[in-house]
Amino acid sequence: MELVNHTVINLIIFVLAVYVGYHVVWNVTPALHTPLMAVTNAISAIIIVGAMLAAGLTNGSVGKVMGVLAVTLAAVNVFGGFLVTQRMLEMFKKKEPKKSEQAGGQS
């Protein structure tokens, strides 16, 4: 006999994951942001593989559409994550003096 529906259990897990994820992400110090982004990009890449497997093994059209949607959203997440990581790393590079300043100082 099933006391609680599996959908209700999955919904509770989803809500708790959103709550915990929100608090974890907003309490990250700036020094850890770039390594955290690299890890989330790796996790999203794993999600893409899982979504492709799930979509490929599904018989119904709804499952295939949801699988394609999951692959698309995870791919956007990976691409955006790499852009943000690249931009964060550029903030730590030394800035080179402008060419106009170099030429003006040598005259």
TIZAVO-935181 format. One line per field, with one value per residue: x, y, z of N, C-alpha, C, CB in turn; chain; residue number from 1. Coordinates in nm, 3 decimals, always signed. Each point is the difference from the previous one (the first is absolute). Glycine has a CB too. Layout:
N
n.xx X ...
n.yy Y ...
n.zz Z ...
ca.xx X ...
ca.yy Y ...
ca.zz Z ...
c.xx X ...
c.yy Y ...
c.zz Z ...
cb.xx X ...
cb.yy Y ...
cb.zz Z ...
kette A ...
nr NUM ...
This chain:
107
n.xx +0.084 +0.153 -0.006 +0.055 -0.140 +0.306 -0.135 +0.071 +0.304 +0.051 -0.108 +0.204 +0.247 -0.078 -0.006 +0.285 +0.141 -0.106 +0.116 +0.289 +0.032 -0.060 +0.226 +0.229 -0.019 +0.006 +0.280 +0.209 +0.209 -0.036 +0.183 -0.236 -0.066 +0.210 -0.059 -0.313 +0.045 +0.159 -0.244 -0.216 +0.172 -0.010 -0.314 -0.051 +0.169 -0.194 -0.257 +0.102 +0.004 -0.290 -0.134 +0.116 -0.116 -0.286 -0.025 +0.081 -0.229 -0.267 -0.169 -0.072 +0.049 +0.046 +0.291 +0.080 -0.079 +0.175 +0.261 -0.005 -0.024 +0.263 +0.175 -0.083 +0.081 +0.287 +0.079 -0.068 +0.189 +0.255 -0.024 -0.019 +0.253 +0.190 -0.105 +0.070 +0.293 +0.081 -0.085 +0.173 +0.265 -0.034 +0.015 +0.310 +0.115 +0.217 -0.222 +0.238 +0.052 -0.248 +0.214 -0.055 +0.207 +0.232 -0.006 +0.010 +0.269 +0.182 -0.040
n.yy -0.118 +0.214 +0.123 +0.166 -0.016 -0.122 +0.296 +0.044 -0.089 +0.206 +0.248 -0.052 +0.000 +0.281 +0.149 -0.102 +0.099 +0.298 +0.016 -0.079 +0.190 +0.258 -0.056 -0.074 +0.271 +0.199 -0.131 +0.042 +0.177 +0.169 -0.261 -0.188 +0.182 -0.183 -0.271 +0.048 +0.015 -0.278 -0.149 +0.110 -0.103 -0.293 +0.011 +0.077 -0.256 -0.189 +0.141 -0.084 -0.302 +0.005 +0.124 -0.227 -0.230 +0.126 +0.028 -0.305 -0.125 +0.179 -0.246 +0.312 +0.178 +0.051 -0.121 +0.178 +0.273 -0.062 -0.064 +0.279 +0.150 -0.139 +0.091 +0.303 +0.029 -0.129 +0.201 +0.256 -0.111 -0.020 +0.291 +0.140 -0.150 +0.113 +0.300 -0.010 -0.113 +0.233 +0.220 -0.120 +0.005 +0.313 +0.070 -0.116 +0.177 +0.182 +0.209 -0.061 +0.308 +0.043 -0.091 +0.285 -0.073 -0.089 +0.272 +0.192 -0.126 +0.040 +0.334
n.zz +0.000 -0.210 +0.331 -0.264 -0.304 -0.057 -0.009 +0.305 -0.037 -0.235 +0.169 +0.236 -0.195 -0.123 +0.274 +0.093 -0.268 +0.038 +0.293 -0.067 -0.250 +0.166 +0.202 -0.211 -0.155 +0.248 +0.139 -0.287 +0.197 -0.273 +0.066 -0.130 -0.287 -0.139 +0.152 -0.051 -0.315 +0.001 +0.138 -0.204 -0.258 +0.125 +0.043 -0.305 -0.103 +0.169 -0.131 -0.293 +0.084 +0.125 -0.256 -0.192 +0.184 +0.006 -0.314 -0.056 +0.188 -0.126 -0.140 +0.025 -0.246 +0.320 -0.023 -0.247 +0.144 +0.256 -0.177 -0.139 +0.280 +0.111 -0.246 +0.036 +0.298 -0.031 -0.239 +0.176 +0.234 -0.183 -0.110 +0.276 +0.119 -0.224 +0.045 +0.305 -0.045 -0.195 +0.207 +0.239 -0.174 -0.080 +0.323 -0.012 -0.276 +0.150 -0.119 -0.235 +0.114 -0.195 -0.221 +0.141 +0.240 -0.200 -0.161 +0.259 +0.122 -0.274 -0.032
ca.xx -0.084 +0.079 -0.056 +0.022 +0.022 +0.138 +0.006 +0.010 +0.136 +0.090 -0.022 +0.064 +0.145 +0.031 -0.012 +0.113 +0.122 +0.000 +0.025 +0.140 +0.083 -0.006 +0.081 +0.140 +0.055 +0.007 +0.096 +0.135 +0.089 +0.046 +0.122 -0.036 -0.099 +0.051 +0.005 -0.136 -0.056 +0.061 -0.063 -0.138 +0.008 +0.022 -0.126 -0.094 +0.040 -0.050 -0.145 -0.027 +0.012 -0.115 -0.122 +0.001 -0.033 -0.142 -0.083 +0.016 -0.063 -0.142 -0.085 -0.104 +0.044 +0.016 +0.132 +0.103 -0.001 +0.060 +0.143 +0.061 -0.002 +0.104 +0.131 +0.014 +0.021 +0.131 +0.102 +0.003 +0.063 +0.144 +0.055 -0.002 +0.095 +0.134 +0.014 +0.015 +0.131 +0.101 -0.007 +0.055 +0.146 +0.057 +0.009 +0.121 +0.118 +0.059 -0.039 +0.114 -0.021 -0.049 +0.106 +0.012 +0.077 +0.139 +0.059 +0.007 +0.102 +0.133 +0.038
ca.yy +0.118 +0.121 +0.105 +0.132 -0.006 +0.029 +0.137 +0.089 -0.016 +0.067 +0.144 +0.041 -0.002 +0.112 +0.125 +0.004 +0.023 +0.141 +0.077 -0.018 +0.057 +0.145 +0.045 -0.034 +0.087 +0.140 +0.015 -0.030 +0.116 +0.030 -0.074 -0.135 +0.004 -0.057 -0.147 -0.053 +0.002 -0.109 -0.125 -0.006 -0.029 -0.143 -0.067 +0.021 -0.088 -0.133 +0.006 -0.011 -0.141 -0.069 +0.040 -0.065 -0.142 -0.011 +0.032 -0.106 -0.123 +0.024 -0.039 +0.101 +0.128 +0.097 -0.026 +0.046 +0.147 +0.041 -0.030 +0.103 +0.123 -0.013 +0.013 +0.140 +0.084 -0.031 +0.053 +0.145 +0.018 -0.023 +0.110 +0.121 -0.018 +0.024 +0.143 +0.069 -0.037 +0.072 +0.142 +0.012 -0.017 +0.120 +0.105 -0.016 +0.021 +0.134 +0.082 +0.056 +0.142 +0.028 +0.035 +0.145 +0.044 -0.041 +0.085 +0.136 +0.008 -0.020 +0.115
ca.zz +0.000 -0.015 +0.086 -0.060 -0.143 -0.037 -0.051 +0.116 +0.053 -0.093 +0.014 +0.126 -0.023 -0.087 +0.076 +0.093 -0.077 -0.038 +0.122 +0.040 -0.105 +0.010 +0.113 -0.024 -0.104 +0.044 +0.109 -0.048 +0.000 -0.138 -0.034 -0.040 -0.107 -0.124 +0.009 +0.008 -0.136 -0.074 +0.044 -0.049 -0.143 -0.013 +0.036 -0.110 -0.110 +0.035 -0.018 -0.144 -0.038 +0.058 -0.072 -0.131 +0.022 +0.037 -0.117 -0.098 +0.046 +0.022 -0.112 -0.026 -0.057 +0.108 +0.058 -0.095 +0.001 +0.127 -0.009 -0.084 +0.079 +0.103 -0.066 -0.041 +0.117 +0.057 -0.091 +0.023 +0.130 -0.016 -0.080 +0.083 +0.109 -0.050 -0.025 +0.129 +0.055 -0.078 +0.037 +0.136 -0.007 -0.062 +0.101 +0.078 -0.084 +0.005 -0.113 -0.070 -0.029 -0.135 -0.095 -0.009 +0.116 -0.020 -0.104 +0.051 +0.103 -0.056 -0.083
c.xx +0.089 -0.065 +0.012 +0.033 +0.146 +0.016 +0.015 +0.140 +0.100 -0.014 +0.065 +0.151 +0.042 -0.002 +0.115 +0.132 +0.010 +0.034 +0.147 +0.093 +0.004 +0.092 +0.149 +0.063 +0.015 +0.097 +0.142 +0.082 +0.049 +0.125 -0.032 -0.093 +0.049 +0.016 -0.139 -0.065 +0.059 -0.063 -0.142 -0.003 +0.020 -0.127 -0.101 +0.036 -0.047 -0.152 -0.036 +0.005 -0.119 -0.130 -0.006 -0.034 -0.148 -0.091 +0.007 -0.072 -0.150 -0.079 -0.100 +0.057 +0.020 +0.138 +0.113 +0.007 +0.064 +0.150 +0.074 +0.005 +0.108 +0.140 +0.025 +0.030 +0.136 +0.113 +0.012 +0.070 +0.152 +0.063 +0.006 +0.098 +0.143 +0.022 +0.022 +0.137 +0.111 +0.003 +0.057 +0.153 +0.068 +0.012 +0.131 +0.128 +0.052 -0.040 +0.126 -0.026 -0.042 +0.115 +0.019 +0.080 +0.147 +0.068 +0.017 +0.111 +0.141 +0.046 +0.079
c.yy +0.124 +0.113 +0.138 -0.019 +0.038 +0.142 +0.100 -0.007 +0.071 +0.151 +0.053 +0.005 +0.118 +0.133 +0.012 +0.027 +0.146 +0.087 -0.008 +0.062 +0.151 +0.051 -0.031 +0.098 +0.144 +0.022 -0.033 +0.129 +0.025 -0.078 -0.141 -0.004 -0.069 -0.152 -0.063 -0.004 -0.113 -0.134 -0.009 -0.023 -0.150 -0.078 +0.016 -0.085 -0.143 -0.005 -0.012 -0.145 -0.080 +0.032 -0.064 -0.148 -0.017 +0.027 -0.111 -0.128 +0.013 -0.037 +0.108 +0.130 +0.105 -0.015 +0.048 +0.152 +0.052 -0.026 +0.102 +0.133 -0.003 +0.015 +0.145 +0.090 -0.026 +0.053 +0.152 +0.029 -0.018 +0.117 +0.129 -0.008 +0.024 +0.148 +0.078 -0.030 +0.073 +0.147 +0.023 -0.011 +0.121 +0.115 -0.007 +0.018 +0.142 +0.076 +0.061 +0.148 +0.021 +0.043 +0.151 +0.054 -0.035 +0.093 +0.142 +0.016 -0.011 +0.119 +0.102
c.zz +0.000 +0.080 -0.064 -0.147 -0.032 -0.054 +0.114 +0.060 -0.091 +0.008 +0.127 -0.015 -0.086 +0.076 +0.100 -0.072 -0.044 +0.121 +0.041 -0.105 +0.004 +0.111 -0.020 -0.099 +0.050 +0.114 -0.042 +0.002 -0.142 -0.041 -0.050 -0.120 -0.127 +0.008 +0.006 -0.138 -0.084 +0.036 -0.053 -0.151 -0.023 +0.033 -0.112 -0.121 +0.026 -0.019 -0.148 -0.044 +0.054 -0.072 -0.137 +0.013 +0.032 -0.119 -0.103 +0.037 +0.019 -0.125 -0.038 -0.053 +0.108 +0.064 -0.090 -0.002 +0.129 +0.000 -0.084 +0.074 +0.108 -0.059 -0.038 +0.119 +0.065 -0.088 +0.015 +0.133 -0.009 -0.075 +0.082 +0.115 -0.045 -0.030 +0.130 +0.060 -0.073 +0.039 +0.140 -0.002 -0.064 +0.100 +0.078 -0.082 +0.019 -0.124 -0.061 -0.026 -0.145 -0.089 -0.010 +0.118 -0.014 -0.100 +0.053 +0.103 -0.055 -0.081 +0.076
cb.xx -0.185 +0.079 +0.058 +0.082 -0.246 +0.032 -0.140 -0.247 -0.065 -0.013 -0.215 -0.190 +0.001 -0.096 -0.250 -0.123 -0.005 -0.172 -0.236 -0.061 -0.053 -0.236 -0.198 -0.050 -0.103 -0.233 -0.182 -0.086 +0.070 -0.096 +0.124 +0.028 -0.087 +0.118 +0.220 -0.020 -0.030 +0.214 +0.142 -0.071 +0.093 +0.242 +0.044 -0.040 +0.200 +0.189 -0.020 +0.097 +0.252 +0.117 -0.001 +0.171 +0.234 +0.059 +0.036 +0.216 +0.212 +0.053 +0.026 -0.135 -0.122 -0.249 -0.097 -0.036 -0.209 -0.218 -0.053 -0.082 -0.247 -0.152 -0.017 -0.156 -0.246 -0.097 -0.045 -0.214 -0.210 -0.036 -0.090 -0.237 -0.155 +0.003 -0.146 -0.249 -0.089 -0.030 -0.202 -0.213 -0.033 -0.097 -0.249 -0.127 -0.085 +0.193 -0.226 +0.053 +0.170 -0.225 -0.051 -0.220 -0.202 -0.060 -0.105 -0.244 -0.163 -0.045 -0.202
cb.yy -0.124 -0.073 -0.139 +0.097 +0.056 -0.243 -0.068 -0.030 -0.222 -0.197 -0.022 -0.101 -0.250 -0.128 -0.006 -0.158 -0.238 -0.046 -0.041 -0.211 -0.196 -0.005 -0.034 -0.242 -0.147 +0.025 -0.053 -0.189 -0.046 +0.226 +0.133 -0.067 +0.212 +0.215 +0.020 +0.088 +0.249 +0.130 +0.000 +0.152 +0.230 +0.033 +0.041 +0.233 +0.146 -0.032 +0.144 +0.229 +0.020 +0.002 +0.216 +0.165 -0.041 +0.071 +0.244 +0.098 -0.058 +0.185 -0.235 -0.103 -0.056 -0.003 -0.196 -0.206 +0.001 -0.046 -0.241 -0.118 +0.024 -0.150 -0.236 -0.043 +0.004 -0.205 -0.188 +0.030 -0.081 -0.250 -0.108 +0.032 -0.162 -0.231 -0.025 -0.013 -0.225 -0.162 +0.027 -0.097 -0.247 -0.071 -0.004 -0.154 -0.168 -0.083 +0.051 -0.224 +0.060 +0.065 -0.208 +0.011 -0.027 -0.240 -0.142 +0.024 -0.097 -0.243 -0.036
cb.zz +0.122 -0.230 +0.198 +0.221 -0.042 -0.051 -0.196 +0.046 +0.104 -0.151 -0.127 +0.130 +0.020 -0.193 -0.026 +0.150 -0.079 -0.179 +0.073 +0.123 -0.139 -0.086 +0.148 +0.046 -0.176 -0.073 +0.158 -0.146 +0.240 +0.029 +0.172 +0.235 +0.096 -0.044 +0.117 +0.234 +0.016 -0.010 +0.206 +0.186 -0.044 +0.059 +0.245 +0.081 -0.044 +0.164 +0.206 -0.038 +0.000 +0.218 +0.125 -0.081 +0.082 +0.233 +0.041 -0.058 +0.109 +0.161 +0.072 +0.179 -0.210 +0.043 +0.117 -0.140 -0.143 +0.117 +0.026 -0.207 -0.045 +0.130 -0.088 -0.191 +0.038 +0.107 -0.161 -0.133 +0.110 +0.000 -0.209 -0.060 +0.103 -0.095 -0.202 +0.037 +0.064 -0.190 -0.146 +0.094 -0.013 -0.219 +0.019 +0.145 -0.167 +0.138 +0.103 -0.108 +0.174 +0.092 -0.128 -0.122 +0.140 +0.052 -0.180 -0.042 +0.157 -0.006 -0.134
kette A A A A A A A A A A A A A A A A A A A A A A A A A A A A A A A A A A A A A A A A A A A A A A A A A A A A A A A A A A A A A A A A A A A A A A A A A A A A A A A A A A A A A A A A A A A A A A A A A A A A A A A A A A A
nr 1 2 3 4 5 6 7 8 9 10 11 12 13 14 15 16 17 18 19 20 21 22 23 24 25 26 27 28 29 30 31 32 33 34 35 36 37 38 39 40 41 42 43 44 45 46 47 48 49 50 51 52 53 54 55 56 57 58 59 60 61 62 63 64 65 66 67 68 69 70 71 72 73 74 75 76 77 78 79 80 81 82 83 84 85 86 87 88 89 90 91 92 93 94 95 96 97 98 99 100 101 102 103 104 105 106 107
